[in-house]
Amino acid sequence: MEVLWMVPLLLLLVPLLMLWTSSSTFVFYFKKLFYVAWMMCLALVAIPLCILKSGGRDVENMRIVRSLVRHVKYFLGLRFEVSGWEHLQTEGPYVIISNHQSSLDVLGLMEILPDRCTMIAKKELIYAGTVGLICWLGGIVFINRKKTSDAKSVMADAAKTMLDDQIRLWVFPEGTRNQNGDLLPFKKGAFHLAVQAQVPVIPVVFSSYSGFYLRKEKQFKSGTIRLKILPKIETKGLTTDDVSALGDRSFSVMRSAFLEISPSVSQCNGPVCH
């Protein structure tokens, strides 16, 4: 009788194992579903912890989120190689900018997230169930990308908050996810923010995910993500007139680093080759 209960379990596990070993599409959707579901469960755990720790919305709650999320990479078969740690040893507020390929970027972000650092994210994220609530509790700044006037107002407020509360902000200047094997042109919001607050910009570059994660081809294998933290770019003395040049300079150093740490891309001399 003790063995009988195992029969339905085996009947379920055997076809799943066969699919896991024979279908990359199954693995892709299974990992994606697991990732989303597990992150929502972790958020459910984090919510009461954040409320007990800080009483509500506070950037210090990102410490809790960071500690809870860091193990997720192991479940997905991912690991990180980080270089340039010394460039984050900067006192006071600053703006971190990085390229944006997929929701997996969150794992890399949490791998190196400094203390008193939160993010700027699209407004729609706040409606993502428990994840949206934990984002709000973590002090994430939400912007409406469709209304330029609203976005500029939020950035102005964010610059003041950075200085008043001595926090750091992480921004994805491409403005959207991009897995085309290169960087998209940068939007200017992050650089207006840094110039308004007169704080440094610290570029962070994620290597291409094309060696293990291809959304269109439905592939999600194990892999290594290289994270390169670049030297800070000072903004003291810069004005609004310098924003475009600051953006161009940041784009140039980040694109060079992206091609350097993404062998599958640099060998193609451009967008991902298939």
N, C-alpha and C positions, 0 to 999 in steps of 0.2 A: 504493500500500500504506500510505503514511504517513497517508492520510486515512481509511482503513477503520476504524482503531481509534476514530475519533471518532463513527462511526455509532451504536454502542450507547449512548454517552454522550448523544448528542443525543436518541435515542429515550427515554432516561430523563428528561432535563432538560425536554423540551417538555411532557409531561403534568404534571410538577411545577410548571412555570411557569404553566400554565393553571389548575391548582388554586390556586396562590398568588394569582392575580389574580381568581379567581371564587368561591372558597370561604373564608369567614371561619372556618369550623369547621376546615378544614385548617390554616390559618395558626395558629389557636389551639393545636392539638395539636402542630404542628411546633415552634413556639416553646417550648412547655412541655417537650417532649421534649429539644430542644436545650439548654435551660436546665439541666435536671437532669443530662443527660449531660456537658455542659461543666463544670459545677460539680464533678462527680465526677472528671473528668480533672484539673481544677485542684488538687483535694485530693490526687490521686495525686502531682502534682508537689510540692505543699507538704509532704507528710509527710516525705520525706528531708531537705528543707531545714530543717524545724523540729527534727528530731532532731540534725542537724549543728550548728544554731545553739545550741540549749538543752539538748540531751541527753535531752529528754523533755517532759513536761507543764509548760508555763510560759506565763503570760499574755503574755510578750514575743513569743510565736509569732504573736499576732494581727497584728503588724506585717507579717509575711510574707503571711498570709491577706489582709489589707487590700490590699496592693500587687498581689496576683495577681487579685483579684476586681474591682477598680475598672473594668476595661475592658469587663466583661460587658454593661453597660448599652447600649453602642453596638451590639452584635449584636442586641439586642432592640428597638432603635429608641426607647430611653428616654433622657431627660436629667433632670437635677436642678437646681432653683433653690433655693438655701439662703439663709436669712436668720437673723440672730441668732447668727452665729459667735462673737461676743464673749462670749456666755454660757457657752461651753465653756472659756473661758480662766480656769478655776478651779483653784487648787492643791489637791492632796491628793485623798482619796477622795470619791466622790459616787455617787448612784444616778441613772441616766438612766431615765426611763419614756417609753414611746411607745405609740401605737395600733398595732394589728396587723391588716393586711388580707389578706396572702397571703405566700407564700414570697419574693415580690419585695421584701419589706421588707428582706431581707438586703442588697440592693444599696444601699439608702438608708443602712442602718446602716454599711456599709463606707465610704460616701461621707464620713461625718463622724466615724467612730469615733476617739475620742481615744486617745493612748498609754496603756498599762497599763489597758485596758478590755476586759472580756469580758462574757459574757452569762449569764443564767439561762434554761434551756431545759427542755422536757419530756424525761423520761428516755428515751422511745422514740427520740429523735434519735441516741443513741449507737449504735443498731443500723443506721444508714443507710449502711453500707458505708464507702467512703473518706471521705465527708463526716462520718460519725459519728466516725471516728478523728481527723480533723483538728480537730473540735470538742473532743474530749478533750485533744488536744495543746495547743489554744489556751486551756486552763484553764476552759472553759465549765462552769458549775455545773449539774448535772442534778438535777431534782426529780421525784418521783412525785406527780403531781397528784391521783391517786385516793386517796392516803393523807395526810390532813391532818396527822397527827402527824409523818410523815416529812418533809413539806414544811416544817413549823415548825422541825424539828431542823436541816434543811439551811440554812434562812434564818439561824438562830442561828449556825451555823458560818461561814456566808458573811459575817456582820457582823464576826466576829472576824478572818477572813481579810482583809477589806477594810482593817481598821486595821493588822493586823500586816504585811501586804505592800504597803500603800498602793496598792490597786487600785480601779478603778471598775467598777460592774456595771450592765449594761443589762437592764431588765426590761419585759416586756409585761404591764401590770396587768390587761388585759381577760381574760387567761388562755387565749384561743383566737382563731383568725382570725375576722374579722368584716368582711363587705362589705355591710352593710345600710344604709349611708349615714349612720350615726351611730356614736357610741361606745357600747360595752357598759358596764354598771356595772363599776367597778374592784374587783378582789379586793384584800385588805389586805396581802398578803405583802410587796410592795415597800415599803410604808410602815412596816410593822413593822421591816423591814431597816434603813431609813434612820434610824428613831428609835432602834433598838438601838445602831447605830453612831454616832449623833449626827452624821450627815453630810447635806449638802444633797441635795434632790431637784431634778433638772433635767428639765423636761418637753420632749419633742420630738414634734412633730406632723407626720404625713404627710398630705398632701392626699388627697382621695378618688381612687381609681383608676377610678371609674365612667366617666370620659371615654374610657378606652382599654382597660380590662381588666374584663370581665364573665365570671365563671366559669360561671354558669348558662346564659348566652346564648352561650357559646363564642366570645367576642370578645377579641382581643389585638392591638390596633393600636399604632402609635407614639404616644408621649405624653410629657408633662412632669409630673414629680412635684415638688410644692413641699414643702420641708422647713422647718419653722419651729422654731427653738430658742428656748425661752422662758426668762425670768429664773429663776434658782435660787430654790427655796423652802427656807429654813433650818429645821432641826429641833433646833438646840441648845436644851436646856432642856425639850423636849417629852418626854412619857412615853407609856406604852401607852394611857392615857386619851385622848390626843390623836390617835391613829392614824386614827380615823374622820373627824375633822374635816380632817386632813391629806389624806386620800383624796378627800374631797368638794371641797376647795379645788383640788386638782390636776385633778380631773375637770372642774370648772367652767372653769378657764382653758384647758384643752386642748380642750374642746368648743367654746368660743368661737373659738379659733384654727382648729380644724378647719372650722367653718362659714365662717370668714373666707377661708381659702385654698382652699376647695373650691366654686367657683362653681356647678358642676352640682348640688351638694347644697343650697347656701344658697338658690338660686333656687326649690327645691322646698319650702323651709322644713321640712326633715326628711329622712327616708329617701329613697334614690334613686328618682326617678320614671322610669317607663318608658313 
